[in-house]
Amino acid sequence: MSGLFSSLRIRGVEFRNRVFVSPMCQYSSREGLANEWHMVHLGSRAVGGAALVVAEATAVSPEGRISPGDLGLWSDGHARALQPVAAFIKSQGAVAGIQLAHAGRKASTDVPWRGGKPLKEGEGAWETVAPSAVPFGYYPAPREMTIDDCESVVAQFVAATRRSLEAGFEVIELHMAHGYLLHEFLSPLSNLRADVYGGSLEGRMRFPLRVTEEVRRAWGERLPLFARVSATDWAENGWDLGQSVEFARRLKEVGVDLVDCSSGGLVPGAKIPVAPGYQVPFAAAIREQAGIATGAVGLITEARQAQEIIANGEADAVFLARAFLRDPYWALHAAKSLGAEAPWAVQYERAKD
Ligand SMILES: Cc1cc2nc3c(=O)[nH]c(=O)nc-3n(C[C@H](O)[C@H](O)[C@H](O)COP(=O)(O)O)c2cc1C
């Protein structure tokens, strides 16, 4: 039986335990570049004992950013800025991961602490793109992507994949959740296309699967590839668990190793039954029915809770977000409370007991 502090091997990469730091936008970049904030923020969670530290949603193009403060990877300079961050995470015994993203119709907003609303003209707003010209709530309507636009986005994901390799990352997570571009292709509520990328489930999955296939080709065979999905839109006639299971099977076929199971974000105002571990059943169902490794995420805050998710076989790893903001050393503290061995930095060993 696996425990939270048992190691996990995926392809050529060994994870020292099952505690993963979930990607979290920091909205602290200028022109998409990583800086000291990213080093301290991500680096301290690697010191804190997590096995995998995933850098925030990183835009594959400037117009794919949620806000002007997003991290990006659309030039070699962006890769160079991330390189020391990935190297430091690795030096602490953690695996460095990066989430590659395009925000689609939810791009071009202000940073959350200035309200997070769509930017206006004169505030640096840019045109957003999406599978169909259907707006997210009161946001401006996006422009429907042409087939050429789709090809450009594939090329941007591939280029960002090569740069992730150059920067030293060893896990890529494709962001297909939370109502951003790839999720917008999946959901019948945001994808009204009549061409090969719309219509049936097969049509709606086609573009995200094509991106995945090309990313896997550029990433090579040695390194793990994850995908984060919203297992349900929590909305009538939307994307749901059944479609997610089918999608996970197909992701596996094109080289995804682990599905990180989140939910929601496609429509504003969805009624979500938020409670401790409320998304864990999605990870369990996808793991069981699609036969692929999964990550559980969402209100996992306690060591024993995380331990049970792994021991019960509901997921192969847990992703924690806010608990790691409250306590960068969450993994070390969890290990202590479970009586497991954890990797303290030698510099800190005098504080261990
Ligand atoms: C500050 C912050 C930024 C986030 N940014 C991202 C992101 O870049 N990509 C993503 O997939 N999820 C993002 N999320 C969602 C988290 O990764 C996680 O799925 C969610 O917070 C639920 O987990 P938790 O209950 O452990 O916080 C963010 C959450 C927070 C709190």
Ligand as a Chemical Component Dictionary entry (heavy atoms), coordinates in Angstrom:
data_LIG
# 
_chem_comp.id                   LIG 
_chem_comp.type                 NON-POLYMER 
_chem_comp.pdbx_formal_charge   0 
_chem_comp.three_letter_code    LIG 
# 
loop_
_chem_comp_atom.comp_id 
_chem_comp_atom.atom_id 
_chem_comp_atom.alt_atom_id 
_chem_comp_atom.type_symbol 
_chem_comp_atom.charge 
_chem_comp_atom.model_Cartn_x 
_chem_comp_atom.model_Cartn_y 
_chem_comp_atom.model_Cartn_z 
_chem_comp_atom.pdbx_ordinal 
LIG C1  C1  C 0 -3.262 32.248 -5.686  1  
LIG C2  C2  C 0 -3.782 31.131 -6.530  2  
LIG C3  C3  C 0 -3.391 31.034 -7.861  3  
LIG C4  C4  C 0 -3.811 29.955 -8.659  4  
LIG N1  N1  N 0 -3.333 29.821 -9.939  5  
LIG C5  C5  C 0 -3.565 28.674 -10.629 6  
LIG C6  C6  C 0 -2.868 28.391 -11.830 7  
LIG O1  O1  O 0 -1.984 29.124 -12.267 8  
LIG N2  N2  N 0 -3.190 27.241 -12.488 9  
LIG C7  C7  C 0 -4.127 26.359 -12.011 10 
LIG O2  O2  O 0 -4.387 25.343 -12.640 11 
LIG N3  N3  N 0 -4.750 26.593 -10.851 12 
LIG C8  C8  C 0 -4.477 27.712 -10.143 13 
LIG N4  N4  N 0 -5.051 27.899 -8.914  14 
LIG C9  C9  C 0 -5.880 26.815 -8.363  15 
LIG C10 C10 C 0 -5.028 25.906 -7.472  16 
LIG O3  O3  O 0 -3.978 25.302 -8.186  17 
LIG C11 C11 C 0 -5.891 24.821 -6.804  18 
LIG O4  O4  O 0 -6.425 24.003 -7.812  19 
LIG C12 C12 C 0 -7.038 25.416 -5.979  20 
LIG O5  O5  O 0 -6.582 26.525 -5.208  21 
LIG C13 C13 C 0 -7.635 24.392 -5.048  22 
LIG O6  O6  O 0 -6.657 23.845 -4.196  23 
LIG P1  P1  P 0 -6.445 24.327 -2.654  24 
LIG O7  O7  O 0 -7.773 24.099 -1.967  25 
LIG O8  O8  O 0 -5.364 23.437 -2.145  26 
LIG O9  O9  O 0 -6.082 25.773 -2.649  27 
LIG C14 C14 C 0 -4.676 28.984 -8.115  28 
LIG C15 C15 C 0 -5.096 29.112 -6.785  29 
LIG C16 C16 C 0 -4.647 30.146 -5.992  30 
LIG C17 C17 C 0 -5.068 30.206 -4.543  31 
# 
loop_
_chem_comp_bond.comp_id 
_chem_comp_bond.atom_id_1 
_chem_comp_bond.atom_id_2 
_chem_comp_bond.value_order 
_chem_comp_bond.pdbx_ordinal 
LIG C1  C2  SING 1  
LIG C2  C3  SING 2  
LIG C2  C16 DOUB 3  
LIG C3  C4  DOUB 4  
LIG C4  N1  SING 5  
LIG C4  C14 SING 6  
LIG N1  C5  DOUB 7  
LIG C5  C6  SING 8  
LIG C5  C8  SING 9  
LIG C6  O1  DOUB 10 
LIG C6  N2  SING 11 
LIG N2  C7  SING 12 
LIG C7  O2  DOUB 13 
LIG C7  N3  SING 14 
LIG N3  C8  DOUB 15 
LIG C8  N4  SING 16 
LIG N4  C9  SING 17 
LIG N4  C14 SING 18 
LIG C9  C10 SING 19 
LIG C10 O3  SING 20 
LIG C10 C11 SING 21 
LIG C11 O4  SING 22 
LIG C11 C12 SING 23 
LIG C12 O5  SING 24 
LIG C12 C13 SING 25 
LIG C13 O6  SING 26 
LIG O6  P1  SING 27 
LIG P1  O7  DOUB 28 
LIG P1  O8  SING 29 
LIG P1  O9  SING 30 
LIG C14 C15 DOUB 31 
LIG C15 C16 SING 32 
LIG C16 C17 SING 33 
# 
